Amino acid sequence: MDYIKALEEQLGRTAIKEFLPLQPGDVPDTYADVDQLMQDVHYKPETTVPEGIKRFVAWYREYYGVQG
């Protein structure tokens, strides 16, 4: 829901949400640990989800000529 909220804030509109039961293949929880990956590739993301979505929406609007 954090992703949807961030998109809503950047787009200035509320998403129409239709909540359904879990579908085949849905993953209810994940416990990924990427510490070893960050050590191996010497990279740690520093962009937060809200900032990344803000940048993406700005790029998308500019690239496709979409008004805000």
C-alpha positions, 0 to 999 in steps of 0.5 A, a space after each residue: 500500500 505504500 507504493 500506491 499511496 506514493 503514486 497517489 500523492 504524485 499523481 494527485 488522485 486516488 486509486 480505485 482499489 479492488 481488493 481480492 483474495 490471494 490469487 495463485 502465485 501471490 506471495 503473502 510475505 517475504 523475508 528477503 535478506 539482500 545484505 550479502 548481495 550488497 556486499 558482493 556487488 558493493 552497491 546499496 540503494 539510497 533512493 527511497 520509494 517515495 523519491 523514486 516514484 516522484 522521479 519516475 512520474 516526473 520522467 514519465 510525464 516529460 517523456 510521454 508529454 503527459 500533463 500533470 
